[in-house]
Amino acid sequence: MALLALTAFAAACSSNVAAPTPSPAPTAIATSPTTPSASSTPGLTSPPLAGQVTAFDVLTELVGWVALRDDAGATLAKTSDAGRTWQRVGPARIASVSSLDELRFIDERNAFAVAFDEEATPRKGIVLATEDGGATWTERLVAGAPSGLPGPNPLRGLVVVDDRHAWVVVTTGPCDPEGCVSELRATADAGVSWSTSYRPTGAMIGVATFADASRGWLTESALVRRGQQLLGTSDGGRSWQVSVAADKLQPTEVFIGLSAPAPPYLWAFSFDSASCTGDGCERYALRVSRDGGLTWMTVHALDADASWWRKEGCGGFLGAPVFVDASHGLIPFGQGAGGRSPENPGGLLVTDDGGNTFRCVRVTSVKASVEIRFANARVGWAIAFTIDSKRSGYRTVDGGATWQQMALPGA
């Protein structure tokens, strides 16, 4: 799973094969919450599904998926009753895959995933596609890790808007201490073919998002000179124009994330990398565009009073924003990895007025980082994960105002 970065300032930093043979039809497996919750359902038992959650996605109030990883590899589990029961989907282990790091379901049959094969030399990232709900997967894009990138997946930031259009950031290399050269790849035929949508010159791609098949945005940071900028496209990524120029940002300002719930609306969230330690950052900025990036309004400036985001009960490193409509949005906290990071409580910042004001919402009473995904403006899932890698699941049906614990397979 492309888990929320525990240190926010680090954020800046094809072949087709036969799909795996599906395993016999699975049996529904009941699960139980791992920690008490006021809305937990008693009497359910843990499943014989092993592994740690690496990715998840939610489709409706009842339906969603989690990817699991253990020493033997990766598997996929699905719930059709809001987490009360889970069943394994497809083979017990997906062939030639160490982990599923990102999941994007369009409906109950069609999905894309970013997978990682750690056993290959060099290690490789894979975009997989399924047309049968995950029972079988087909390789759609393969990228080997460049020299100097021995660890992480060379694929990241998968964006899917329908069953044909998807984009993914590919780390192509070369790499140096400042970062790795990267580019944005795109498909308009469900992954059968891919093209280079954007290749920076002397820069690396930070994050990318699309509101539909035509309108999208990305951030890039220069490797030679300091500074970042935000670009936009209105033709699916065939051409790009500057939306926020580098001279509009402070020299040490870095974009954390973008959120575009509908074509006219776009939020850009950034921080001052010079204000960060291993325990937290002190300066954040939030911008909004209501015309697709043609013009921008600064909702909260980088040098504004921190009271807009410092809320009692929440704390840590702020992550990428998730806006679900023109007014309602959430920003998750990560604990970080510094000496005092275990004391960061985590939580969510929630707004109902487009980001003008925020309040703290606790997903869990446990101090933990939080990652969120939403199916629509009201239905979402959260995974809370502690520094010692304990994970727990939660669901909301009111846009994140309240959360109920949801049992996870493999927990």
N, C-alpha and C positions, 0 to 999 in steps of 0.2 A: 504494500500500500504506500502510496506517496504520502506518508504520514506528515502531519504538520511539523515543520521544522522546529526542533527544540531550541535552536539558537537562530533567531530570526535573521541576524545579519549574515548568516551563511546562505540565505535563500538566493542572494544575488549570484552567490556562486552556482529483392523480394522473390521470395520463392514460395511456391505453393506446394504443399505436401498433403498426403492423405490424412484425413482427420483421424484421431485416435478412435479405436473401437470402443463403443459404449459398453459400460458394465451392465449387469442385470438390473432390472427395475429396483430402485431402492425402497427401503421400508421407512416410513415416517418415524422419526426419533424424537422423543420428548426431551425437553431441557428444563433446567431450573436456574434462577438467578444465582449468582455467586455471592452477592452481598445483599443484605436486607434492603427493601424498598417499600414505601407505603402502598404502592400499587402492584407489588409483586404477586404472582399467582403461586400459592403453595402447592405441594404435592407432586411436582414434576421432577423427574430424575435426569441426571446429566447424560449426554449422548456418548456413544462409542465413536465419536468423531474426534480425532486427535489433531492438535496443531494450534498455531497462533494465527489470529486474524491478521491478514496482510492487506486486504482491500474489501470494500463493501459498496453496495448500491441499493437504493430503494426505489420502487416503481409506483406503488400504491399504498394505501393505508394498511393493506394486508401482506403485500408481496415484496420480497427483497432477497438479496443474496449476500453471502460473505465468502471470501476466499480464505483458505486455511493452508498453513505451511508447517510441515514437520521435517524430520531428518530424511524421510523417504521422498519428499516432494510436495506438490501442490494438489489441492482438491477444491471443489466448489460445493457449497451447500445453499439450499433455498428454503425459505419459509413462505407459506401461503396463508398463514393465520397470525400475522404480526408477531412472530417469534415464539409462539407457544410450542410449535414443533418444527423440526428441520429435517430435510432429507438431502442425502448426497445426490448431486447431479453429475451424470457422466461417470467416467472411470474413477477408480479409487485413487489413482494418481495420474495426472495429465502428463502424457509422454513428453520427455525432453524439456520439462519445465521445473525449475526449482521453486519458483513462487509466481503468483499472480499479484502484481503490484498495483494495478489500476483496473477497475471494472466500470463499464458504461453500458447499461441495458437501455435499449430504445423501447422495447415491449417484451413480452414474456418469451419471445423466440429469438429476437435479433439483438446481438450485443457485440461489442469490441472489448478487448482486454489488452493490457500491457503485461507481458510475461518476462521472466528473467531466467536464463540458463547459466548457472554458475559453473557447471561442469565442462562447458565448451571452452576451447582455447582458440582465440580469445573468448572471454565471456561475451554473451550476446543478449541483446534485448529483442523481443519478438512482439509484434502486434498480431493478436489472434482474433478471429471472427467466428461467430456461431450463428446458425439459422434455425437451431432446434433447442434453444433455451439452455445451451451449455452441455448438452449430451455429447456433442462432438465439436471439435475446434479445428480450424484451418489456419495455418500460418499465412499471413498477408504481407508482413514486412519484417525483415530481419536486419539487424544492425550490430556488427561486432564492436566491442569496446575499443576505442583508440589507444595507442600507446600513451602511458601516463595516466590512464583512467582504469586502474586495476579493480576497483571496488564496485561502484554503483552501476545501476542499469543505464546503458547509453540512451534509452528511450524514456521520456517523461512527458507529463503535461498533456495527456490524451484529451482531446475535445471532440465530442460527437454531437451532432445536431439532428441527424435522422439516420435511416438505415443505409445511406449511401455516402454521406459526407462526414469526413473525420480529418483531424489534424493531429500531429504529434511532433514534439521537439526531439531532434536527433543530435546527440553529441558526436560529431564527426572527427574532432581533433584537428590539428595537434593541440596538446595541452601544455600549459606552463603554470607557474605559481599564481598567475593572475586569473586562470580559468581555462576552459576548453572552448574551442570554436564549435558552434552549433548552428543548426538550420531548422526551418519548419517544413515538414513534409505534409502533403495533402492528398486525399483521395476523393473522387466523386463517383466511384463505382463500387462501393462497399469493400474497398481494399484490394480489388483485383490489380489495380495499377496505382502508383504513387508518383507524384511530381514534387519538385522543390518549390514550395510556395514563397519562401524568403530565406536568403542567405546573407547575413550581415557581412559587411566589410570592416575588418578590424574591430569586431564587437561580438558579443555573445547574447543569445536570446535569454531573457529572464522568464517571463510568463506569457501565455497567450490565451485568449478566449474568443468565442464566436457566439453571437446572438442568434444567428440563422445561417443558412448556406452562403449568404453573400457578405454579411457584415461581421467583421472581426477586428481584433486589436492585439498588439503585442508590445512588450517592452524589450529594449536592448540596452546593454551597457558596453561602453567602449573599453577595449583592452589597453590601448595605448594612452589615451587621454582619459581623465576622470569624467564621469558624467553618464547619465542615462537619458533616454527619450522614449516616448510612447508613439507608436505608429498605428494607423488604421487602414482598413481596406473595405471597399464596398462591392468588390467583384469576386469574393471568395478567396482572396489571397493572391490573385494574379498580379496585382499592383498594390503598392503601399505608399501612404502619405504620412508626413509627420503630423501628429495630433498635439503632443506636448513636447516642445523642443527642450534640449538639454539646458539651454540658458534660462528656462523658466523654473528650473530646479536648483536647489542649493548643491554645492559641489559634492557633498557627502550624502546626498539624499538618494535612497534606493527604493524602487518599487517592490512591495511585498506581493501584491495581487491585484487582479482586476475582476470585476463582476458585472455581467451584462444580462439581466433577467429578461429584457425585451429590447428590440433594436434601438429605440431612441435613447435608452437609459444605460449609462455606464458609470461605474464608480472605480476610482483608482486610489489605492492605499499605499502609503510610503512611510519610511522611517529615516532617521538620521543615523547612519552607521557609526558616526563619531560619538554618539551618545550612548552606545551600548557597552555593557560588560557581559561576563558570563552569566549574570543573574537577571539582566533585564535591560531594556532601552528606555530612554527618557523622553524622546521626541518622535511624534507620529503626525502624519498629515492625511486628510481625506479630501478628495476632489470628486466632483460629480459633473457629468455632461448629460444634458437632456435632449441633445440633437445629434447623437451618435459620434461625439468627439470633435465636432466642429468648433464649439466653444465650451469653456470650462468655468466652473465656479469652485472656489476653495471653500469647502464647508468648515474645515478646521486646518489652520495653518501649522506648519512645522514648529514655529516658535510660539504657538498659542499656549494658554494655560492648560496644563495636563489634566485639569479636573473633568474635561469632556470624556476622557477614557479611563481615568483612575476612579474606580468605583469600589466601595467597600464590599468585600466578599469575593472579588475577582482579582487576578493578578498573574503576571508572567510576561512572556513575549506574545505580542499580538500577531495573529496570522492573517491569511488571506480572507477578505470579506466575502460573504455569501448573501447577496440581495435576492429576494424571491419575487419582488414586484417593485413598483415605483416608490413605495414608501417603506416597506419592511425589509430589514436586513440584520445580519448577525456577523460578529467577528469573534472567532475563537481565540482562546489563550493557550499557549504552550508553556510548560514549566521551565524549559531550558536545561542547560547542562552545567551551570556554574556551581560554585561552592554552596550557595544558599538556595539554589533552584528547587530542591525538594520542598522548601517552604512556600514556593509560589502556589497559590491555590488553584489556578486554572479558571475555568468558567467561560461564560459567553457575554459579550456585549450585544444588546438587542436594541434596535431602534424601530419606531413606528412612524417616524416623520422624515424619512429619507436621509438620516444620518445627522440631523441637527442635534438631537439629544440621544443619549444611550443610557441604559440601565444594566445592572449586573443580573444575570440569571445563572444559577447553579444547576448544572446537569446532574451532578453527584456531590455528595458531601465529602467524598474522598478528594484529596489533593491530586490532581491529574491534568494532563494535557487533553485537549478535546479536538476531534475532527468531526465535521458534519457534512451530510449530503441531504438534499431536499428533492422530493418527487414533485412537489408543487408548493404553492404559497403556504400551505398549512401542514403538510405531512413531511416529516424528516426523521432521519436517524442520526445518532451520535455514537461514536466510540470514544470512551475515555481510557487513557492508558497512562499508567504511573511510570516513574523512573525505573522501577524494577520490573517493567514489562508486563504488569498485570493489566488485562483489558476487560472492560465491561461495556454492555450495549444498552442504549436508551432510545426511545421513540417519542415523537411529539405529534399531536394532531391539531395544535393551535398555533402553528408558526414559531414554535420555540419558546413560548411563554412558560410552559410547564413540560416536564419530561417524566416518562415512566420507564422503569427498568425493563429491559428486554433480554431474555436469556440468549446467550451466544453458544453455538456449537463449538466444541473443542476447548471451552473455557474450563 
